[in-house]
Amino acid sequence: MTTNIFQYGWWRCQARRGDLTHWQKWDAAYFLALAVPLQTMMPLAVVLVYIGGLNYPNSKMWYGGSWFPNAPHGIVLYILKWLG
């Protein structure tokens, strides 16, 4: 779904007509191009660590039954997810 919104945004920006600067025409596509990787990093890390077993248990993002990531890399990924 996240990558589909980028495709839709690209298509909508491409359809803009008129006397527009480059930024006025493509601003949404640039914002989405930044947001898509930020939003997909956390779910990808969860899949790789907890399902794929990548360096598990050393790379766990949750310790002690927490509802939110409490390992340093988990906290960073969680913040980046919400910034995206």
C-alpha positions in Angstrom: 0.0 0.0 0.0 2.8 2.4 0.8 4.6 2.0 -2.5 1.2 2.3 -4.3 0.7 5.7 -2.8 4.0 6.8 -4.3 2.9 5.6 -7.7 -0.4 7.4 -7.4 1.4 10.6 -6.3 3.8 10.4 -9.2 0.9 10.0 -11.6 -1.0 12.9 -10.1 2.1 15.1 -10.2 2.7 14.2 -13.8 -0.8 15.2 -14.7 -0.4 18.7 -13.3 -0.7 21.3 -16.1 0.0 25.0 -16.4 2.9 27.3 -15.9 4.4 25.6 -12.9 8.0 25.5 -11.6 9.6 22.1 -11.2 9.0 22.1 -7.5 5.4 23.2 -7.8 4.7 20.3 -10.2 6.7 17.5 -8.4 6.6 18.6 -4.7 4.3 15.8 -3.6 6.3 13.2 -5.4 9.5 14.3 -3.5 7.7 14.2 -0.2 6.4 10.7 -0.9 9.8 9.6 -2.2 11.2 10.5 1.3 8.3 9.1 3.3 8.0 5.7 1.6 11.5 4.4 2.8 11.0 5.9 6.2 7.7 4.1 6.6 8.8 0.7 5.3 12.1 0.4 7.3 10.4 -0.6 10.6 8.1 -3.3 9.1 10.9 -4.7 7.0 13.2 -4.9 10.1 10.4 -6.7 12.0 10.1 -9.3 9.2 13.9 -9.7 8.9 14.6 -10.0 12.6 11.5 -11.9 14.0 10.5 -14.0 11.0 13.7 -14.4 9.1 15.8 -14.7 12.3 18.5 -12.2 11.2 21.0 -12.1 14.1 18.2 -13.1 16.5 18.1 -12.7 19.5 21.0 -10.1 19.5 19.0 -7.7 17.2 15.7 -7.8 19.0 13.8 -4.5 19.1 11.7 -5.3 22.2 12.9 -6.5 25.5 11.0 -7.4 28.7 7.5 -7.6 27.2 7.4 -3.9 26.2 4.6 -2.7 23.8 7.0 -0.3 22.1 10.6 -0.8 20.9 13.0 -0.2 23.7 16.3 -1.2 22.1 18.2 1.7 20.6 17.9 0.6 16.9 14.2 -0.2 17.5 13.5 3.2 18.9 15.2 4.9 15.9 13.2 2.8 13.5 10.0 3.6 15.3 10.6 7.3 15.3 11.6 7.2 11.6 8.4 5.3 10.8 6.3 8.1 12.3 8.3 10.8 10.7 7.6 9.2 7.3 
